Amino acid sequence: MPIGLHRNDDMMPPALNMVMPLPRGTYRIGSGFGMRQLDGGSHFHRGQDIGVPVGTPILAPQDGVISDVLPHAGDAGNFLKMRGQTHGFGFMHMASFAPGIRNGARVRQGQIIGFVGMTGYTKGPHLHYEVYSLANGKHLDPRPIALTNARTITQADARLITQGQTTTAAIFSTSTTAQINPQTTVTATSTVWQMHRHT
């Protein structure tokens, strides 16, 4: 049975004013946070893998500053890190970085910061999404912090944000495009997330 993860569900932790790192759509869930078996050994997986086609835009979860732009970073491939308002975020296996994304660049919530790829050590196209504490750098499970209950925006709105023509605050204040609380849910099954707006 699918599990509805509603923004207004008091049993779920808040998403701390975050948006999903991918535009609204349906994506496959891959390996989660924690220990896993890889190449015959145990390995601690520090993020959440989300299967998505190559070229899908990656979005800034919060307003923040790009802290590291690391092309060809070994197994991580093209790797980007940013400091948000409440947490740090990491994005691996990117096809490319968006124009203007460099160390120290300021980004807006929902802005396109790069594109999904399959660089580095990976068996298929996906986003490896990390969340970490700004206080001590400790990696945290993205699902309860930054995915469950997070807001979603469309790819068209993400392009407008990137062009400086709107903001997530403006989008969420209207009822015509991406009003999401409390109507929007992120539906999770064992293999698929569906990010959509109820009609």
C-alpha positions as protocol buffer text, in pm:
chain_id: "A"
residue {
  index: 1
  type: MET
  ca { x: 0 y: 0 z: 0 }
}
residue {
  index: 2
  type: PRO
  ca { x: 133 y: 346 z: -85 }
}
residue {
  index: 3
  type: ILE
  ca { x: 205 y: 567 z: 215 }
}
residue {
  index: 4
  type: GLY
  ca { x: 74 y: 923 z: 178 }
}
residue {
  index: 5
  type: LEU
  ca { x: 325 y: 1170 z: 320 }
}
residue {
  index: 6
  type: HIS
  ca { x: 124 y: 1488 z: 372 }
}
residue {
  index: 7
  type: ARG
  ca { x: 275 y: 1824 z: 464 }
}
residue {
  index: 8
  type: ASN
  ca { x: 0 y: 1871 z: 723 }
}
residue {
  index: 9
  type: ASP
  ca { x: 51 y: 1529 z: 884 }
}
residue {
  index: 10
  type: ASP
  ca { x: 154 y: 1597 z: 1244 }
}
residue {
  index: 11
  type: MET
  ca { x: 322 y: 1255 z: 1262 }
}
residue {
  index: 12
  type: MET
  ca { x: 583 y: 1364 z: 1007 }
}
residue {
  index: 13
  type: PRO
  ca { x: 873 y: 1600 z: 1082 }
}
residue {
  index: 14
  type: PRO
  ca { x: 864 y: 1935 z: 902 }
}
residue {
  index: 15
  type: ALA
  ca { x: 1064 y: 1983 z: 584 }
}
residue {
  index: 16
  type: LEU
  ca { x: 1212 y: 2304 z: 729 }
}
residue {
  index: 17
  type: ASN
  ca { x: 1111 y: 2526 z: 439 }
}
residue {
  index: 18
  type: MET
  ca { x: 1273 y: 2302 z: 177 }
}
residue {
  index: 19
  type: VAL
  ca { x: 1171 y: 2218 z: -177 }
}
residue {
  index: 20
  type: MET
  ca { x: 1238 y: 1888 z: -346 }
}
residue {
  index: 21
  type: PRO
  ca { x: 1572 y: 1882 z: -530 }
}
residue {
  index: 22
  type: LEU
  ca { x: 1393 y: 1772 z: -847 }
}
residue {
  index: 23
  type: PRO
  ca { x: 1095 y: 1924 z: -1031 }
}
residue {
  index: 24
  type: ARG
  ca { x: 751 y: 1778 z: -977 }
}
residue {
  index: 25
  type: GLY
  ca { x: 730 y: 1433 z: -1133 }
}
residue {
  index: 26
  type: THR
  ca { x: 751 y: 1059 z: -1067 }
}
residue {
  index: 27
  type: TYR
  ca { x: 1092 y: 913 z: -978 }
}
residue {
  index: 28
  type: ARG
  ca { x: 1230 y: 580 z: -867 }
}
residue {
  index: 29
  type: ILE
  ca { x: 1369 y: 538 z: -516 }
}
residue {
  index: 30
  type: GLY
  ca { x: 1717 y: 387 z: -506 }
}
residue {
  index: 31
  type: SER
  ca { x: 1953 y: 312 z: -219 }
}
residue {
  index: 32
  type: GLY
  ca { x: 1877 y: 493 z: 103 }
}
residue {
  index: 33
  type: PHE
  ca { x: 2082 y: 631 z: 390 }
}
residue {
  index: 34
  type: GLY
  ca { x: 2275 y: 375 z: 595 }
}
residue {
  index: 35
  type: MET
  ca { x: 2479 y: 59 z: 558 }
}
residue {
  index: 36
  type: ARG
  ca { x: 2455 y: -138 z: 235 }
}
residue {
  index: 37
  type: GLN
  ca { x: 2640 y: -415 z: 54 }
}
residue {
  index: 38
  type: LEU
  ca { x: 2847 y: -300 z: -241 }
}
residue {
  index: 39
  type: ASP
  ca { x: 3100 y: -494 z: -447 }
}
residue {
  index: 40
  type: GLY
  ca { x: 3122 y: -768 z: -186 }
}
residue {
  index: 41
  type: GLY
  ca { x: 3173 y: -541 z: 113 }
}
residue {
  index: 42
  type: SER
  ca { x: 2982 y: -318 z: 353 }
}
residue {
  index: 43
  type: HIS
  ca { x: 2961 y: 51 z: 276 }
}
residue {
  index: 44
  type: PHE
  ca { x: 2790 y: 340 z: 453 }
}
residue {
  index: 45
  type: HIS
  ca { x: 2570 y: 522 z: 203 }
}
residue {
  index: 46
  type: ARG
  ca { x: 2552 y: 887 z: 309 }
}
residue {
  index: 47
  type: GLY
  ca { x: 2253 y: 994 z: 103 }
}
residue {
  index: 48
  type: GLN
  ca { x: 1937 y: 900 z: -84 }
}
residue {
  index: 49
  type: ASP
  ca { x: 1950 y: 787 z: -447 }
}
residue {
  index: 50
  type: ILE
  ca { x: 1665 y: 899 z: -672 }
}
residue {
  index: 51
  type: GLY
  ca { x: 1645 y: 744 z: -1019 }
}
residue {
  index: 52
  type: VAL
  ca { x: 1568 y: 1010 z: -1279 }
}
residue {
  index: 53
  type: PRO
  ca { x: 1651 y: 1063 z: -1647 }
}
residue {
  index: 54
  type: VAL
  ca { x: 1977 y: 1228 z: -1751 }
}
residue {
  index: 55
  type: GLY
  ca { x: 1934 y: 1601 z: -1798 }
}
residue {
  index: 56
  type: THR
  ca { x: 1661 y: 1650 z: -1537 }
}
residue {
  index: 57
  type: PRO
  ca { x: 1723 y: 1981 z: -1357 }
}
residue {
  index: 58
  type: ILE
  ca { x: 1852 y: 1971 z: -999 }
}
residue {
  index: 59
  type: LEU
  ca { x: 1708 y: 2245 z: -778 }
}
residue {
  index: 60
  type: ALA
  ca { x: 1843 y: 2429 z: -474 }
}
residue {
  index: 61
  type: PRO
  ca { x: 1637 y: 2309 z: -173 }
}
residue {
  index: 62
  type: GLN
  ca { x: 1680 y: 2642 z: 9 }
}
residue {
  index: 63
  type: ASP
  ca { x: 1834 y: 2983 z: -43 }
}
residue {
  index: 64
  type: GLY
  ca { x: 2205 y: 2944 z: 12 }
}
residue {
  index: 65
  type: VAL
  ca { x: 2564 y: 2962 z: -109 }
}
residue {
  index: 66
  type: ILE
  ca { x: 2755 y: 2714 z: -324 }
}
residue {
  index: 67
  type: SER
  ca { x: 3042 y: 2586 z: -111 }
}
residue {
  index: 68
  type: ASP
  ca { x: 3211 y: 2332 z: -340 }
}
residue {
  index: 69
  type: VAL
  ca { x: 3201 y: 2269 z: -715 }
}
residue {
  index: 70
  type: LEU
  ca { x: 3396 y: 1948 z: -775 }
}
residue {
  index: 71
  type: PRO
  ca { x: 3410 y: 1820 z: -1133 }
}
residue {
  index: 72
  type: HIS
  ca { x: 3531 y: 1463 z: -1185 }
}
residue {
  index: 73
  type: ALA
  ca { x: 3543 y: 1392 z: -810 }
}
residue {
  index: 74
  type: GLY
  ca { x: 3625 y: 1022 z: -831 }
}
residue {
  index: 75
  type: ASP
  ca { x: 3334 y: 788 z: -758 }
}
residue {
  index: 76
  type: ALA
  ca { x: 3108 y: 1089 z: -691 }
}
residue {
  index: 77
  type: GLY
  ca { x: 3149 y: 1216 z: -1047 }
}
residue {
  index: 78
  type: ASN
  ca { x: 3052 y: 1579 z: -1083 }
}
residue {
  index: 79
  type: PHE
  ca { x: 2981 y: 1677 z: -722 }
}
residue {
  index: 80
  type: LEU
  ca { x: 2822 y: 1996 z: -589 }
}
residue {
  index: 81
  type: LYS
  ca { x: 2778 y: 2110 z: -228 }
}
residue {
  index: 82
  type: MET
  ca { x: 2584 y: 2407 z: -91 }
}
residue {
  index: 83
  type: ARG
  ca { x: 2510 y: 2565 z: 244 }
}
residue {
  index: 84
  type: GLY
  ca { x: 2141 y: 2633 z: 292 }
}
residue {
  index: 85
  type: GLN
  ca { x: 1958 y: 2824 z: 565 }
}
residue {
  index: 86
  type: THR
  ca { x: 1921 y: 2527 z: 800 }
}
residue {
  index: 87
  type: HIS
  ca { x: 2130 y: 2244 z: 649 }
}
residue {
  index: 88
  type: GLY
  ca { x: 2403 y: 2166 z: 399 }
}
residue {
  index: 89
  type: PHE
  ca { x: 2329 y: 1970 z: 81 }
}
residue {
  index: 90
  type: GLY
  ca { x: 2531 y: 1754 z: -158 }
}
residue {
  index: 91
  type: PHE
  ca { x: 2452 y: 1637 z: -512 }
}
residue {
  index: 92
  type: MET
  ca { x: 2654 y: 1364 z: -687 }
}
residue {
  index: 93
  type: HIS
  ca { x: 2681 y: 1205 z: -1033 }
}
residue {
  index: 94
  type: MET
  ca { x: 2569 y: 1524 z: -1206 }
}
residue {
  index: 95
  type: ALA
  ca { x: 2588 y: 1553 z: -1585 }
}
residue {
  index: 96
  type: SER
  ca { x: 2688 y: 1917 z: -1556 }
}
residue {
  index: 97
  type: PHE
  ca { x: 2665 y: 2229 z: -1342 }
}
residue {
  index: 98
  type: ALA
  ca { x: 2426 y: 2507 z: -1436 }
}
residue {
  index: 99
  type: PRO
  ca { x: 2571 y: 2831 z: -1580 }
}
residue {
  index: 100
  type: GLY
  ca { x: 2698 y: 3064 z: -1310 }
}
residue {
  index: 101
  type: ILE
  ca { x: 2734 y: 2791 z: -1048 }
}
residue {
  index: 102
  type: ARG
  ca { x: 3074 y: 2835 z: -886 }
}
residue {
  index: 103
  type: ASN
  ca { x: 3223 y: 2844 z: -537 }
}
residue {
  index: 104
  type: GLY
  ca { x: 3069 y: 3130 z: -341 }
}
residue {
  index: 105
  type: ALA
  ca { x: 2776 y: 3183 z: -577 }
}
residue {
  index: 106
  type: ARG
  ca { x: 2447 y: 3269 z: -405 }
}
residue {
  index: 107
  type: VAL
  ca { x: 2147 y: 3065 z: -515 }
}
residue {
  index: 108
  type: ARG
  ca { x: 1774 y: 3100 z: -462 }
}
residue {
  index: 109
  type: GLN
  ca { x: 1543 y: 2825 z: -346 }
}
residue {
  index: 110
  type: GLY
  ca { x: 1416 y: 2639 z: -652 }
}
residue {
  index: 111
  type: GLN
  ca { x: 1695 y: 2768 z: -877 }
}
residue {
  index: 112
  type: ILE
  ca { x: 1843 y: 2521 z: -1126 }
}
residue {
  index: 113
  type: ILE
  ca { x: 2195 y: 2442 z: -1005 }
}
residue {
  index: 114
  type: GLY
  ca { x: 2279 y: 2148 z: -1230 }
}
residue {
  index: 115
  type: PHE
  ca { x: 2151 y: 1848 z: -1419 }
}
residue {
  index: 116
  type: VAL
  ca { x: 2116 y: 1478 z: -1337 }
}
residue {
  index: 117
  type: GLY
  ca { x: 2372 y: 1248 z: -1494 }
}
residue {
  index: 118
  type: MET
  ca { x: 2562 y: 927 z: -1436 }
}
residue {
  index: 119
  type: THR
  ca { x: 2918 y: 1047 z: -1385 }
}
residue {
  index: 120
  type: GLY
  ca { x: 3154 y: 871 z: -1145 }
}
residue {
  index: 121
  type: TYR
  ca { x: 3077 y: 524 z: -1014 }
}
residue {
  index: 122
  type: THR
  ca { x: 2714 y: 453 z: -1092 }
}
residue {
  index: 123
  type: LYS
  ca { x: 2512 y: 182 z: -1263 }
}
residue {
  index: 124
  type: GLY
  ca { x: 2249 y: 417 z: -1401 }
}
residue {
  index: 125
  type: PRO
  ca { x: 2130 y: 778 z: -1410 }
}
residue {
  index: 126
  type: HIS
  ca { x: 2027 y: 909 z: -1070 }
}
residue {
  index: 127
  type: LEU
  ca { x: 2068 y: 1189 z: -820 }
}
residue {
  index: 128
  type: HIS
  ca { x: 2259 y: 1102 z: -504 }
}
residue {
  index: 129
  type: TYR
  ca { x: 2121 y: 1357 z: -257 }
}
residue {
  index: 130
  type: GLU
  ca { x: 2293 y: 1431 z: 74 }
}
residue {
  index: 131
  type: VAL
  ca { x: 2192 y: 1641 z: 373 }
}
residue {
  index: 132
  type: TYR
  ca { x: 2432 y: 1735 z: 651 }
}
residue {
  index: 133
  type: SER
  ca { x: 2443 y: 1944 z: 967 }
}
residue {
  index: 134
  type: LEU
  ca { x: 2588 y: 2293 z: 935 }
}
residue {
  index: 135
  type: ALA
  ca { x: 2700 y: 2273 z: 1298 }
}
residue {
  index: 136
  type: ASN
  ca { x: 2925 y: 1967 z: 1278 }
}
residue {
  index: 137
  type: GLY
  ca { x: 2917 y: 1840 z: 919 }
}
residue {
  index: 138
  type: LYS
  ca { x: 2747 y: 1514 z: 1019 }
}
residue {
  index: 139
  type: HIS
  ca { x: 2553 y: 1348 z: 740 }
}
residue {
  index: 140
  type: LEU
  ca { x: 2181 y: 1303 z: 805 }
}
residue {
  index: 141
  type: ASP
  ca { x: 1910 y: 1088 z: 649 }
}
residue {
  index: 142
  type: PRO
  ca { x: 1754 y: 1305 z: 374 }
}
residue {
  index: 143
  type: ARG
  ca { x: 1416 y: 1132 z: 376 }
}
residue {
  index: 144
  type: PRO
  ca { x: 1272 y: 1257 z: 707 }
}
residue {
  index: 145
  type: ILE
  ca { x: 1451 y: 1592 z: 691 }
}
residue {
  index: 146
  type: ALA
  ca { x: 1443 y: 1709 z: 332 }
}
residue {
  index: 147
  type: LEU
  ca { x: 1216 y: 1482 z: 130 }
}
residue {
  index: 148
  type: THR
  ca { x: 915 y: 1387 z: 343 }
}
residue {
  index: 149
  type: ASN
  ca { x: 677 y: 1685 z: 337 }
}
residue {
  index: 150
  type: ALA
  ca { x: 904 y: 1897 z: 116 }
}
residue {
  index: 151
  type: ARG
  ca { x: 734 y: 2133 z: -125 }
}
residue {
  index: 152
  type: THR
  ca { x: 747 y: 2078 z: -500 }
}
residue {
  index: 153
  type: ILE
  ca { x: 762 y: 2314 z: -795 }
}
residue {
  index: 154
  type: THR
  ca { x: 730 y: 2257 z: -1167 }
}
residue {
  index: 155
  type: GLN
  ca { x: 1022 y: 2262 z: -1408 }
}
residue {
  index: 156
  type: ALA
  ca { x: 871 y: 2572 z: -1571 }
}
residue {
  index: 157
  type: ASP
  ca { x: 865 y: 2754 z: -1237 }
}
residue {
  index: 158
  type: ALA
  ca { x: 1224 y: 2647 z: -1170 }
}
residue {
  index: 159
  type: ARG
  ca { x: 1330 y: 2807 z: -1498 }
}
residue {
  index: 160
  type: LEU
  ca { x: 1153 y: 3131 z: -1401 }
}
residue {
  index: 161
  type: ILE
  ca { x: 1328 y: 3132 z: -1062 }
}
residue {
  index: 162
  type: THR
  ca { x: 1662 y: 3073 z: -1233 }
}
residue {
  index: 163
  type: GLN
  ca { x: 1596 y: 3367 z: -1465 }
}
residue {
  index: 164
  type: GLY
  ca { x: 1510 y: 3588 z: -1166 }
}
residue {
  index: 165
  type: GLN
  ca { x: 1149 y: 3631 z: -1275 }
}
residue {
  index: 166
  type: THR
  ca { x: 985 y: 3482 z: -966 }
}
residue {
  index: 167
  type: THR
  ca { x: 1054 y: 3323 z: -627 }
}
residue {
  index: 168
  type: THR
  ca { x: 921 y: 3022 z: -440 }
}
residue {
  index: 169
  type: ALA
  ca { x: 750 y: 3263 z: -198 }
}
residue {
  index: 170
  type: ALA
  ca { x: 557 y: 3414 z: -488 }
}
residue {
  index: 171
  type: ILE
  ca { x: 474 y: 3072 z: -632 }
}
residue {
  index: 172
  type: PHE
  ca { x: 350 y: 2933 z: -302 }
}
residue {
  index: 173
  type: SER
  ca { x: 141 y: 3244 z: -233 }
}
residue {
  index: 174
  type: THR
  ca { x: -74 y: 3183 z: -541 }
}
residue {
  index: 175
  type: SER
  ca { x: -336 y: 2917 z: -599 }
}
residue {
  index: 176
  type: THR
  ca { x: -287 y: 2887 z: -975 }
}
residue {
  index: 177
  type: THR
  ca { x: 35 y: 2691 z: -1020 }
}
residue {
  index: 178
  type: ALA
  ca { x: 211 y: 2536 z: -724 }
}
residue {
  index: 179
  type: GLN
  ca { x: 2 y: 2591 z: -411 }
}
residue {
  index: 180
  type: ILE
  ca { x: 103 y: 2292 z: -208 }
}
residue {
  index: 181
  type: ASN
  ca { x: 7 y: 2322 z: 153 }
}
residue {
  index: 182
  type: PRO
  ca { x: -191 y: 2138 z: 255 }
}
residue {
  index: 183
  type: GLN
  ca { x: -313 y: 1997 z: -78 }
}
residue {
  index: 184
  type: THR
  ca { x: 10 y: 1849 z: -211 }
}
residue {
  index: 185
  type: THR
  ca { x: 149 y: 1512 z: -110 }
}
residue {
  index: 186
  type: VAL
  ca { x: 458 y: 1316 z: -191 }
}
residue {
  index: 187
  type: THR
  ca { x: 347 y: 956 z: -233 }
}
residue {
  index: 188
  type: ALA
  ca { x: 607 y: 690 z: -163 }
}
residue {
  index: 189
  type: THR
  ca { x: 606 y: 319 z: -240 }
}
residue {
  index: 190
  type: SER
  ca { x: 899 y: 82 z: -218 }
}
residue {
  index: 191
  type: THR
  ca { x: 1014 y: 184 z: -565 }
}
residue {
  index: 192
  type: VAL
  ca { x: 850 y: 507 z: -675 }
}
residue {
  index: 193
  type: TRP
  ca { x: 791 y: 861 z: -551 }
}
residue {
  index: 194
  type: GLN
  ca { x: 515 y: 1059 z: -714 }
}
residue {
  index: 195
  type: MET
  ca { x: 535 y: 1433 z: -661 }
}
residue {
  index: 196
  type: HIS
  ca { x: 217 y: 1603 z: -767 }
}
residue {
  index: 197
  type: ARG
  ca { x: -51 y: 1853 z: -677 }
}
residue {
  index: 198
  type: HIS
  ca { x: -403 y: 1739 z: -595 }
}
residue {
  index: 199
  type: THR
  ca { x: -679 y: 1879 z: -814 }
}
